[in-house]
Amino acid sequence: MPTKAAATPAATNGRAPKPKGKLESYDPATGELLGAVDTIGPKDVQAVVDDVGRVQPFWAELTLEARAGYMDDAKKALVDAMDEVAELLTREQGKPRNEAYSMEVVPTIDGLHWIAKNGPDLLEDEKLSYPQLYFKAKRSRIVFEPLGVVGVIAPWNYPWSIPFGEVAMALMAGNGVVLKPASLTPLLGERIRQVFEDGGLPKGLIQVVHGGGAVGQALAESSAAKVFFTGSVEVGYKVGEACAQRMKGSVLELGGKDPAIVCADCDLDKTISGVLWGAFANAGQTCSGIERIYVVEEIAERFISGLVNEAAALRIGNPIAWETEIGPMVSTDQYSLVNELVDDALAKGAERRCGGPMRPPGLSDTFIAPTVLTGVRPDMRIMREEIFGPVAPVTVVADEEEAIRLANDSDFGLGASVWTKDRQKGERIALRIESGMVWINDHSYSHAALQTPWGGVKDSGLGRAHSRLGFEECVSAKHVAWEPQLTRQFWWHPYDRSLGRMLQAAGRILYGTKAQRAIAVSGGLLPVLRIGSRMLRKRRL
């Protein structure tokens, strides 16, 4: 097999599509133009997939250890570039600088470390044993083969860590990748490709395409063997349908409406701090952010008072400043949508305890101060639709049973959290919540731990990213079996009464009661001898 040293960068054999135009990227906090990328048309996407497909077979021939070596080199390249990447994240997406490191850059470095260390073991052939007596001579294994070219369609809210992890796992499994970044964060998509190429991966193995939703849909409709999509429910259904029509898989992460259940026995101060972070990190623009809070009435007044005070104290400003805790909405459209949902709730009787639209001096008008709402009802839009902004609606419940019922009353099921000092109670509640992930006394953190699976149920999506399960999404499992041909198999032709009698006896001897086994042994001996003699022949006649 080729070694890592043999894998010099390979040039693609195709022609790059002619650019259809330019896509400009702006800093949402200041409005500053950051750069521009070339766009292509939907009809050009298949050519890019084909181009990656010409490089991918060479990559797939490398040993798992060799591919792991490239992942480790990419990790080193990212460590060297981490400050530059973090600053680009802050400027292009609007994430506070500390969160650029804690929520995206450092987790992807750790993710590459985990992939390089564990990928070879998780993807190596799996030997199978046969407990069945009649299969004892056989040898079997499951081989995990690359799919070919994998498409990754990325969101704007975590434009680095979400696609980076999916790209890295697809590569480790032997695939090539076509990445379609969000149109609001195209520069970060290009930077992902650069990190891997700086780590020595063959040029052309990862290609990045830009051009809006139509280009993403074209990628789903292309010959790419699988598509990882993170985005809205509406678009996710279209991507999943396009893949299903072409008999290929998709992994869909379509957002959430994560509940937090605050029990009466929680550590109140730590719970307030944790819920605050879960609701307002990344200015609430998090798929798994806390968007519904159910607090038991026994502690509700103290919890709400503490949450309001802490939310009002969060520092809002230019995210490039180290002290900033809340940055802007990523776009004017997102700003308008969040305010629309809040205004609808206020008009229907909710109370705003703090927060609302504001404009820091010298910055854009897309900032919303952390907002806590009380008096919300389950039928309000803000409790049914994804907010994706710094808004924390709080509902007071009579007990934990009511909290569980309301938590499950949603079309979404990505994540959830339970806040209690009683681990057993927390785990009992966790098992009753309809979601892909439940965290007890924390929220959402596990996206930064690539060994844990990520994904949801209901309208939150299909399939899993990360962990062993994520690797399984990136491969085709093939069963390979070997037979030493010591004898003919007893179930082969010819069929006759002796074969039937032997099968009847074998079923009772192997799996029947003690009495059935005794009868079968005495009555099945002659058929067994006849079939045994037949098995020694090379042919049926």
BATISE-334278 format. One record per residue (C-alpha): residue number from 1; residue in one letter; x, y, z. Coordinates in Angstrom, 1 decimal. Layout:
! residues N
R;pos;code;X;Y;Z
R;NUM;a;X;Y;Z;
...
END
This chain:
! residues 541
R;pos;code;X;Y;Z
R;1;m;0.0;0.0;0.0;
R;2;p;1.2;3.6;-0.6;
R;3;t;2.7;5.3;2.4;
R;4;k;2.2;8.8;3.5;
R;5;a;5.5;9.9;1.8;
R;6;a;4.1;8.8;-1.5;
R;7;a;1.1;11.1;-1.3;
R;8;t;2.5;14.2;-2.9;
R;9;p;-0.1;16.8;-3.8;
R;10;a;-1.9;15.8;-7.0;
R;11;a;-3.3;18.3;-9.5;
R;12;t;-6.8;17.9;-10.7;
R;13;n;-7.4;16.8;-14.3;
R;14;g;-10.5;18.8;-14.9;
R;15;r;-11.0;22.5;-15.7;
R;16;a;-12.2;24.9;-13.1;
R;17;p;-15.6;26.3;-13.9;
R;18;k;-15.6;29.8;-15.1;
R;19;p;-16.7;32.2;-12.3;
R;20;k;-20.3;33.5;-12.7;
R;21;g;-19.7;36.5;-10.4;
R;22;k;-18.4;37.6;-7.0;
R;23;l;-19.7;36.9;-3.5;
R;24;e;-18.7;39.6;-1.1;
R;25;s;-18.3;39.1;2.7;
R;26;y;-18.9;41.8;5.3;
R;27;d;-18.2;42.2;9.0;
R;28;p;-21.7;42.2;10.6;
R;29;a;-20.6;44.4;13.4;
R;30;t;-19.0;47.2;11.4;
R;31;g;-20.2;46.7;7.8;
R;32;e;-16.6;46.5;6.6;
R;33;l;-16.0;44.6;3.4;
R;34;l;-13.7;41.6;4.2;
R;35;g;-13.2;40.1;0.9;
R;36;a;-14.9;38.3;-2.0;
R;37;v;-14.9;34.9;-3.6;
R;38;d;-15.8;33.6;-7.1;
R;39;t;-19.2;32.0;-7.5;
R;40;i;-20.3;29.3;-9.9;
R;41;g;-23.7;28.3;-11.4;
R;42;p;-25.6;25.2;-10.4;
R;43;k;-24.8;23.5;-13.7;
R;44;d;-21.1;23.8;-12.9;
R;45;v;-21.3;21.8;-9.6;
R;46;q;-21.2;18.3;-11.2;
R;47;a;-17.9;19.2;-12.9;
R;48;v;-16.4;20.1;-9.5;
R;49;v;-17.6;16.7;-8.1;
R;50;d;-16.1;14.9;-11.0;
R;51;d;-12.8;16.8;-10.5;
R;52;v;-12.6;15.7;-6.9;
R;53;g;-13.5;12.2;-7.9;
R;54;r;-10.4;12.1;-10.1;
R;55;v;-8.2;12.7;-7.1;
R;56;q;-10.1;10.7;-4.5;
R;57;p;-9.1;7.1;-5.6;
R;58;f;-5.4;7.9;-5.0;
R;59;w;-6.3;9.2;-1.5;
R;60;a;-8.4;6.1;-0.7;
R;61;e;-5.5;3.8;-1.5;
R;62;l;-3.5;5.2;1.4;
R;63;t;-3.4;3.2;4.6;
R;64;l;-5.4;4.4;7.5;
R;65;e;-2.2;5.3;9.4;
R;66;a;-1.1;7.4;6.5;
R;67;r;-4.4;9.3;6.4;
R;68;a;-4.1;9.8;10.1;
R;69;g;-0.7;11.3;9.6;
R;70;y;-2.2;13.9;7.3;
R;71;m;-4.9;14.7;9.9;
R;72;d;-2.1;15.2;12.5;
R;73;d;-0.3;17.5;10.1;
R;74;a;-3.5;19.5;9.4;
R;75;k;-3.8;19.8;13.2;
R;76;k;-0.3;21.4;13.3;
R;77;a;-1.2;23.7;10.5;
R;78;l;-4.3;24.8;12.3;
R;79;v;-2.4;25.4;15.5;
R;80;d;0.0;27.7;13.5;
R;81;a;-3.0;29.5;12.0;
R;82;m;-5.4;29.6;15.0;
R;83;d;-5.1;33.3;15.8;
R;84;e;-5.7;34.2;12.1;
R;85;v;-8.7;31.8;11.9;
R;86;a;-10.2;33.1;15.2;
R;87;e;-10.0;36.7;14.0;
R;88;l;-11.6;35.8;10.7;
R;89;l;-14.4;34.0;12.6;
R;90;t;-15.0;37.0;14.7;
R;91;r;-15.0;39.4;11.8;
R;92;e;-17.0;37.4;9.3;
R;93;q;-19.5;35.8;11.6;
R;94;g;-19.7;38.2;14.5;
R;95;k;-18.9;35.7;17.2;
R;96;p;-17.1;37.2;20.3;
R;97;r;-13.4;36.6;20.1;
R;98;n;-13.3;34.3;23.1;
R;99;e;-16.1;32.2;21.7;
R;100;a;-14.2;32.0;18.3;
R;101;y;-11.5;30.1;20.3;
R;102;s;-13.7;28.2;22.8;
R;103;m;-16.5;27.1;20.5;
R;104;e;-14.8;26.7;17.1;
R;105;v;-11.1;26.9;16.7;
R;106;v;-9.8;24.9;19.7;
R;107;p;-12.4;22.2;19.4;
R;108;t;-11.4;21.6;15.8;
R;109;i;-7.8;21.3;16.8;
R;110;d;-8.9;18.7;19.4;
R;111;g;-11.1;17.1;16.8;
R;112;l;-8.2;16.5;14.4;
R;113;h;-6.2;15.1;17.3;
R;114;w;-9.0;12.7;18.1;
R;115;i;-9.4;11.7;14.5;
R;116;a;-5.7;11.1;14.0;
R;117;k;-5.4;9.0;17.2;
R;118;n;-8.7;7.0;17.0;
R;119;g;-9.6;7.0;13.3;
R;120;p;-7.4;4.0;12.3;
R;121;d;-8.9;1.8;15.0;
R;122;l;-12.5;2.9;14.3;
R;123;l;-12.2;2.4;10.6;
R;124;e;-10.1;-0.8;10.5;
R;125;d;-11.6;-4.1;9.3;
R;126;e;-13.9;-5.7;11.9;
R;127;k;-13.5;-9.4;12.3;
R;128;l;-16.6;-11.5;12.9;
R;129;s;-16.9;-14.7;14.7;
R;130;y;-19.4;-17.5;14.1;
R;131;p;-20.9;-19.2;17.2;
R;132;q;-23.0;-21.4;14.8;
R;133;l;-21.4;-24.9;14.7;
R;134;y;-22.2;-25.3;11.0;
R;135;f;-20.3;-22.0;10.0;
R;136;k;-17.2;-22.7;12.1;
R;137;a;-14.9;-23.2;9.1;
R;138;k;-15.7;-19.8;7.7;
R;139;r;-13.9;-16.5;8.3;
R;140;s;-15.6;-13.1;7.9;
R;141;r;-14.8;-9.4;8.3;
R;142;i;-16.5;-6.1;7.7;
R;143;v;-14.6;-3.8;5.5;
R;144;f;-15.3;0.0;5.7;
R;145;e;-14.9;1.4;2.2;
R;146;p;-14.9;5.1;1.3;
R;147;l;-18.0;6.4;-0.4;
R;148;g;-16.2;8.5;-3.0;
R;149;v;-17.0;12.1;-3.0;
R;150;v;-18.9;13.6;0.0;
R;151;g;-20.8;16.9;-0.1;
R;152;v;-20.9;19.2;2.9;
R;153;i;-23.3;22.1;3.0;
R;154;a;-22.5;24.3;5.9;
R;155;p;-24.4;26.9;8.0;
R;156;w;-23.4;30.5;8.9;
R;157;n;-23.7;30.2;12.7;
R;158;y;-20.8;27.8;13.3;
R;159;p;-19.1;28.2;9.9;
R;160;w;-15.9;26.7;11.0;
R;161;s;-16.4;23.9;13.5;
R;162;i;-19.5;22.3;11.9;
R;163;p;-18.2;21.8;8.4;
R;164;f;-14.6;21.3;9.6;
R;165;g;-15.5;18.2;11.7;
R;166;e;-17.5;16.7;8.9;
R;167;v;-14.9;17.4;6.3;
R;168;a;-12.1;15.9;8.5;
R;169;m;-14.1;12.7;9.3;
R;170;a;-15.0;12.2;5.6;
R;171;l;-11.3;12.6;4.6;
R;172;m;-10.1;10.2;7.3;
R;173;a;-12.5;7.7;5.9;
R;174;g;-10.9;8.0;2.5;
R;175;n;-13.3;10.3;0.7;
R;176;g;-12.9;13.5;-1.3;
R;177;v;-15.0;16.5;-0.3;
R;178;v;-16.9;19.3;-2.0;
R;179;l;-17.7;22.0;0.6;
R;180;k;-20.5;24.5;0.1;
R;181;p;-20.1;27.2;2.8;
R;182;a;-22.9;29.5;3.8;
R;183;s;-23.1;32.6;1.6;
R;184;l;-22.6;34.9;4.7;
R;185;t;-19.3;33.2;5.6;
R;186;p;-17.5;32.2;2.4;
R;187;l;-14.0;33.2;3.4;
R;188;l;-14.1;30.7;6.3;
R;189;g;-15.0;27.9;3.8;
R;190;e;-11.9;28.7;1.7;
R;191;r;-9.8;28.8;4.9;
R;192;i;-10.9;25.3;5.8;
R;193;r;-9.6;24.0;2.5;
R;194;q;-6.3;25.9;3.0;
R;195;v;-5.7;24.3;6.4;
R;196;f;-5.9;20.8;5.0;
R;197;e;-3.7;21.7;2.1;
R;198;d;-1.2;23.3;4.4;
R;199;g;-1.2;19.9;6.2;
R;200;g;-0.1;18.3;2.9;
R;201;l;-3.3;16.8;1.6;
R;202;p;-3.4;16.5;-2.2;
R;203;k;-4.7;19.6;-3.9;
R;204;g;-8.1;19.0;-5.5;
R;205;l;-9.2;16.5;-2.8;
R;206;i;-11.2;19.3;-1.2;
R;207;q;-12.9;21.8;-3.3;
R;208;v;-15.1;24.7;-2.2;
R;209;v;-18.1;26.0;-4.2;
R;210;h;-20.0;29.2;-3.8;
R;211;g;-23.2;30.5;-5.2;
R;212;g;-26.2;30.5;-2.9;
R;213;g;-28.9;27.9;-2.2;
R;214;a;-29.2;26.8;-5.8;
R;215;v;-25.5;25.6;-5.8;
R;216;g;-26.2;23.7;-2.5;
R;217;q;-29.2;22.0;-4.1;
R;218;a;-27.2;21.1;-7.1;
R;219;l;-24.6;19.5;-4.9;
R;220;a;-27.3;17.4;-3.3;
R;221;e;-28.5;16.4;-6.8;
R;222;s;-25.0;15.7;-8.1;
R;223;s;-23.2;12.3;-8.1;
R;224;a;-21.7;13.1;-4.7;
R;225;a;-22.2;9.8;-2.8;
R;226;k;-23.6;11.5;0.4;
R;227;v;-24.4;14.9;1.7;
R;228;f;-24.0;16.4;5.1;
R;229;f;-26.3;19.4;5.5;
R;230;t;-26.8;21.8;8.4;
R;231;g;-29.5;24.4;8.0;
R;232;s;-33.2;25.1;8.0;
R;233;v;-35.9;22.4;8.1;
R;234;e;-37.4;23.5;4.8;
R;235;v;-34.1;23.3;2.9;
R;236;g;-33.1;20.1;4.8;
R;237;y;-36.2;18.3;3.6;
R;238;k;-35.4;19.3;0.0;
R;239;v;-31.8;18.1;0.4;
R;240;g;-32.9;14.8;1.9;
R;241;e;-35.5;14.3;-0.8;
R;242;a;-33.0;14.9;-3.5;
R;243;c;-30.6;12.4;-2.0;
R;244;a;-33.3;9.8;-1.5;
R;245;q;-34.4;10.0;-5.1;
R;246;r;-30.9;9.2;-6.1;
R;247;m;-30.6;6.3;-3.6;
R;248;k;-27.9;7.9;-1.5;
R;249;g;-27.7;8.9;2.1;
R;250;s;-27.8;12.3;3.8;
R;251;v;-27.0;13.5;7.3;
R;252;l;-29.3;16.4;8.2;
R;253;e;-29.0;18.7;11.2;
R;254;l;-31.9;21.0;10.9;
R;255;g;-31.9;23.1;14.0;
R;256;g;-33.6;22.9;17.3;
R;257;k;-35.8;24.4;20.0;
R;258;d;-33.8;23.1;23.0;
R;259;p;-35.6;23.1;26.4;
R;260;a;-33.9;23.5;29.7;
R;261;i;-35.7;21.9;32.7;
R;262;v;-34.7;23.6;36.0;
R;263;c;-35.5;21.4;38.9;
R;264;a;-36.2;22.7;42.4;
R;265;d;-33.1;20.9;43.8;
R;266;c;-30.6;22.4;41.4;
R;267;d;-27.6;24.5;42.5;
R;268;l;-29.4;27.8;41.7;
R;269;d;-26.4;30.0;41.1;
R;270;k;-24.6;27.5;38.9;
R;271;t;-27.8;26.8;37.0;
R;272;i;-28.4;30.5;36.3;
R;273;s;-24.8;30.8;35.0;
R;274;g;-25.2;27.6;32.8;
R;275;v;-28.6;28.5;31.4;
R;276;l;-27.4;32.1;30.7;
R;277;w;-24.5;30.7;28.6;
R;278;g;-26.7;28.1;26.9;
R;279;a;-29.2;30.8;25.8;
R;280;f;-26.9;33.7;24.9;
R;281;a;-23.6;32.2;23.6;
R;282;n;-23.0;33.3;20.0;
R;283;a;-25.8;35.8;20.6;
R;284;g;-28.2;32.9;20.7;
R;285;q;-27.4;31.9;17.1;
R;286;t;-26.9;28.3;18.0;
R;287;c;-28.8;25.3;16.7;
R;288;s;-28.6;23.7;20.2;
R;289;g;-29.0;26.9;22.1;
R;290;i;-31.5;27.0;25.0;
R;291;e;-34.7;28.5;23.6;
R;292;r;-37.3;27.3;26.1;
R;293;i;-36.8;27.3;29.9;
R;294;y;-39.1;25.4;32.2;
R;295;v;-38.5;26.2;35.9;
R;296;v;-40.3;24.6;38.8;
R;297;e;-42.4;27.3;40.6;
R;298;e;-40.8;26.6;43.9;
R;299;i;-37.7;28.4;42.8;
R;300;a;-39.0;30.3;39.8;
R;301;e;-38.9;33.8;41.3;
R;302;r;-35.3;33.5;42.4;
R;303;f;-34.3;31.9;39.2;
R;304;i;-35.9;34.5;36.9;
R;305;s;-34.5;37.4;39.0;
R;306;g;-31.0;36.0;38.8;
R;307;l;-31.3;35.3;35.1;
R;308;v;-32.5;38.8;34.3;
R;309;n;-29.7;40.4;36.4;
R;310;e;-27.0;38.2;34.8;
R;311;a;-28.4;38.8;31.2;
R;312;a;-28.6;42.5;31.7;
R;313;a;-24.9;42.5;32.8;
R;314;l;-23.6;40.8;29.6;
R;315;r;-21.3;43.1;27.7;
R;316;i;-22.4;44.0;24.2;
R;317;g;-20.1;45.5;21.6;
R;318;n;-17.6;44.8;18.8;
R;319;p;-16.8;41.1;19.0;
R;320;i;-13.2;41.7;18.2;
R;321;a;-12.7;43.1;21.8;
R;322;w;-11.7;40.4;24.3;
R;323;e;-14.3;41.7;26.8;
R;324;t;-17.3;41.5;24.5;
R;325;e;-19.8;38.8;25.4;
R;326;i;-22.6;39.5;22.9;
R;327;g;-22.0;40.4;19.3;
R;328;p;-24.3;41.3;16.4;
R;329;m;-26.9;39.3;14.6;
R;330;v;-25.2;37.9;11.5;
R;331;s;-27.4;39.8;9.1;
R;332;t;-30.3;42.3;9.0;
R;333;d;-32.6;39.5;8.0;
R;334;q;-31.8;37.6;11.1;
R;335;y;-32.1;40.7;13.2;
R;336;s;-35.6;41.3;11.8;
R;337;l;-36.7;37.8;12.4;
R;338;v;-35.7;37.7;16.0;
R;339;n;-37.5;41.0;16.7;
R;340;e;-40.6;39.8;14.8;
R;341;l;-40.9;36.8;17.1;
R;342;v;-40.3;38.9;20.2;
R;343;d;-42.9;41.5;19.1;
R;344;d;-45.4;38.8;18.4;
R;345;a;-44.9;37.3;21.9;
R;346;l;-45.2;40.8;23.5;
R;347;a;-48.4;41.5;21.6;
R;348;k;-49.9;38.2;22.9;
R;349;g;-49.2;38.9;26.6;
R;350;a;-45.5;38.1;27.2;
R;351;e;-43.4;40.4;29.3;
R;352;r;-39.9;41.5;28.4;
R;353;r;-37.9;41.6;31.6;
R;354;c;-34.7;42.9;30.0;
R;355;g;-33.0;43.4;26.6;
R;356;g;-34.2;44.4;23.2;
R;357;p;-32.8;46.1;20.0;
R;358;m;-29.9;48.5;20.6;
R;359;r;-27.0;50.0;18.7;
R;360;p;-23.5;50.3;20.3;
R;361;p;-21.7;53.5;19.3;
R;362;g;-19.9;53.3;16.0;
R;363;l;-21.3;49.8;15.1;
R;364;s;-24.1;48.4;12.9;
R;365;d;-27.8;48.4;13.9;
R;366;t;-28.0;44.6;14.0;
R;367;f;-27.5;44.2;17.8;
R;368;i;-30.0;42.8;20.2;
R;369;a;-29.4;43.0;23.9;
R;370;p;-29.9;39.7;25.8;
R;371;t;-33.7;39.4;26.3;
R;372;v;-35.6;37.4;29.0;
R;373;l;-39.3;36.9;28.4;
R;374;t;-41.8;35.7;31.0;
R;375;g;-45.5;35.0;30.6;
R;376;v;-45.0;33.0;27.4;
R;377;r;-47.5;30.4;26.4;
R;378;p;-46.9;27.1;24.4;
R;379;d;-49.0;28.4;21.5;
R;380;m;-46.9;31.5;20.9;
R;381;r;-44.7;31.5;17.8;
R;382;i;-41.6;32.2;19.9;
R;383;m;-42.2;28.8;21.7;
R;384;r;-42.8;26.9;18.4;
R;385;e;-40.4;28.4;15.9;
R;386;e;-36.6;28.6;16.1;
R;387;i;-35.5;32.0;17.4;
R;388;f;-31.8;31.9;16.6;
R;389;g;-31.2;35.1;18.6;
R;390;p;-30.4;36.2;22.2;
R;391;v;-33.8;35.6;23.6;
R;392;a;-34.6;33.3;26.6;
R;393;p;-38.4;32.6;27.1;
R;394;v;-39.1;31.3;30.6;
R;395;t;-42.2;29.3;31.6;
R;396;v;-43.0;28.5;35.2;
R;397;v;-44.3;24.9;35.7;
R;398;a;-45.9;23.2;38.7;
R;399;d;-43.5;20.3;38.7;
R;400;e;-41.1;18.3;36.6;
R;401;e;-43.8;16.2;35.0;
R;402;e;-45.3;19.3;33.5;
R;403;a;-41.8;20.4;32.4;
R;404;i;-41.2;17.1;30.6;
R;405;r;-44.6;17.3;28.9;
R;406;l;-43.9;20.8;27.6;
R;407;a;-40.3;20.0;26.6;
R;408;n;-41.6;17.2;24.4;
R;409;d;-44.4;19.4;22.9;
R;410;s;-42.2;20.5;20.0;
R;411;d;-41.6;19.5;16.4;
R;412;f;-37.8;19.7;17.2;
R;413;g;-35.6;17.4;19.1;
R;414;l;-32.0;18.3;18.9;
R;415;g;-30.8;18.8;22.5;
R;416;a;-32.1;19.4;26.0;
R;417;s;-30.7;20.0;29.4;
R;418;v;-31.8;19.0;33.0;
R;419;w;-30.5;21.0;36.0;
R;420;t;-30.6;19.0;39.3;
R;421;k;-28.2;17.9;42.0;
R;422;d;-29.7;14.4;41.8;
R;423;r;-28.0;12.4;39.1;
R;424;q;-30.4;9.5;39.1;
R;425;k;-33.4;11.9;38.8;
R;426;g;-31.6;13.8;36.0;
R;427;e;-30.9;10.6;34.1;
R;428;r;-34.5;9.4;34.5;
R;429;i;-35.8;12.7;33.1;
R;430;a;-33.2;12.6;30.3;
R;431;l;-34.5;9.3;29.1;
R;432;r;-38.0;10.7;28.8;
R;433;i;-37.0;13.7;26.7;
R;434;e;-37.4;13.3;23.0;
R;435;s;-34.1;14.6;21.7;
R;436;g;-30.8;13.4;20.2;
R;437;m;-28.8;14.7;23.2;
R;438;v;-29.5;15.5;26.8;
R;439;w;-27.0;17.2;29.1;
R;440;i;-27.4;17.2;32.8;
R;441;n;-26.1;20.4;34.5;
R;442;d;-24.6;21.7;31.3;
R;443;h;-25.7;22.4;27.8;
R;444;s;-24.5;21.9;24.2;
R;445;y;-20.8;21.5;25.1;
R;446;s;-20.4;18.1;23.5;
R;447;h;-20.2;19.5;20.0;
R;448;a;-16.6;20.3;21.0;
R;449;a;-15.9;16.7;21.9;
R;450;l;-15.7;14.8;18.6;
R;451;q;-15.9;11.4;20.3;
R;452;t;-19.6;12.1;21.1;
R;453;p;-22.4;11.8;18.5;
R;454;w;-24.2;14.8;17.3;
R;455;g;-27.7;14.9;15.8;
R;456;g;-31.4;15.1;16.6;
R;457;v;-34.8;13.5;16.2;
R;458;k;-38.1;14.7;14.7;
R;459;d;-37.6;17.9;12.6;
R;460;s;-34.1;18.4;14.0;
R;461;g;-32.8;16.0;11.5;
R;462;l;-31.6;12.6;10.5;
R;463;g;-28.3;10.7;11.1;
R;464;r;-25.4;11.5;13.3;
R;465;a;-22.2;13.5;12.9;
R;466;h;-19.1;13.0;15.0;
R;467;s;-18.0;9.9;17.0;
R;468;r;-17.9;6.3;15.7;
R;469;l;-21.4;6.8;14.3;
R;470;g;-20.2;9.8;12.3;
R;471;f;-17.5;7.6;10.7;
R;472;e;-20.1;5.0;9.8;
R;473;e;-21.9;7.7;7.9;
R;474;c;-18.8;8.3;5.8;
R;475;v;-18.2;4.7;4.6;
R;476;s;-19.9;1.8;2.9;
R;477;a;-19.8;-1.4;5.0;
R;478;k;-18.9;-4.5;3.0;
R;479;h;-19.0;-8.0;4.3;
R;480;v;-16.1;-10.2;3.1;
R;481;a;-16.3;-13.9;3.9;
R;482;w;-13.9;-16.8;3.2;
R;483;e;-14.6;-20.5;3.0;
R;484;p;-11.7;-23.0;3.0;
R;485;q;-13.6;-25.6;0.8;
R;486;l;-12.8;-28.6;3.0;
R;487;t;-16.2;-30.0;2.2;
R;488;r;-19.3;-29.3;0.2;
R;489;q;-21.9;-27.4;2.3;
R;490;f;-24.7;-29.6;3.6;
R;491;w;-27.5;-27.2;2.5;
R;492;w;-26.4;-27.3;-1.2;
R;493;h;-28.2;-29.5;-3.8;
R;494;p;-29.4;-32.2;-4.0;
R;495;y;-32.5;-31.8;-1.7;
R;496;d;-34.1;-35.0;-0.3;
R;497;r;-35.8;-36.5;2.7;
R;498;s;-32.4;-37.2;4.4;
R;499;l;-31.5;-33.5;4.3;
R;500;g;-34.9;-32.5;5.7;
R;501;r;-34.6;-35.0;8.6;
R;502;m;-31.1;-33.8;9.4;
R;503;l;-32.2;-30.2;9.5;
R;504;q;-35.1;-31.1;11.8;
R;505;a;-32.8;-32.9;14.1;
R;506;a;-30.2;-30.2;14.0;
R;507;g;-32.8;-27.5;14.9;
R;508;r;-33.9;-29.5;18.0;
R;509;i;-30.4;-30.6;19.0;
R;510;l;-29.0;-27.0;18.9;
R;511;y;-31.9;-25.0;20.2;
R;512;g;-34.5;-27.3;21.7;
R;513;t;-35.3;-28.5;25.2;
R;514;k;-33.4;-31.3;26.9;
R;515;a;-36.1;-33.8;26.0;
R;516;q;-36.3;-32.6;22.4;
R;517;r;-32.5;-32.9;22.0;
R;518;a;-32.6;-36.5;23.3;
R;519;i;-35.2;-37.6;20.8;
R;520;a;-33.5;-35.7;17.9;
R;521;v;-30.2;-37.4;18.6;
R;522;s;-31.6;-40.9;18.3;
R;523;g;-33.8;-40.2;15.3;
R;524;g;-31.4;-38.0;13.4;
R;525;l;-28.2;-40.0;13.5;
R;526;l;-28.8;-41.9;10.2;
R;527;p;-29.7;-38.7;8.2;
R;528;v;-26.6;-37.0;9.6;
R;529;l;-24.4;-39.8;8.5;
R;530;r;-25.9;-39.8;5.0;
R;531;i;-25.5;-36.0;4.6;
R;532;g;-22.0;-36.2;6.0;
R;533;s;-21.0;-38.7;3.4;
R;534;r;-22.5;-36.5;0.7;
R;535;m;-20.5;-33.5;1.9;
R;536;l;-17.3;-35.3;1.1;
R;537;r;-18.1;-35.5;-2.6;
R;538;k;-16.9;-32.7;-4.8;
R;539;r;-20.0;-32.7;-6.9;
R;540;r;-23.7;-33.4;-6.3;
R;541;l;-23.7;-36.5;-8.5;
END
